Amino acid sequence: MPYVCPLCNGLAPLTAACPDCGYTLDNEGKREDYAGPYSPYGSADQYTSALSLHSLEGCEHVVQCPHCHEAYIYRVNLWESP
């Protein structure tokens, strides 16, 4: 059964709040895009993995707070594809 990421496919907005200040986090894209061999960004390991959903499987996104500028890894539960 195929699954899709609701954030990657624009099916749902990111509604997570920053654990430090409470502002709504901005989605900065998939974690693997930051860690690719030709990535212009730093290693994805530098981000704190403070936020996650209940599932151990899912699509990991880098999220950042627009207020305090902290970045986190956010795990999104995949949805079953119709």
Secondary structure, DSSP 8 states (H G I E B T S, - for coil): --EE-TTTTTSS----B-TTT--B-EEEEEHHHHSSTT-SS--GGGSB-----S-SSSEEEEEE-TTT--EEEEEE--EE--
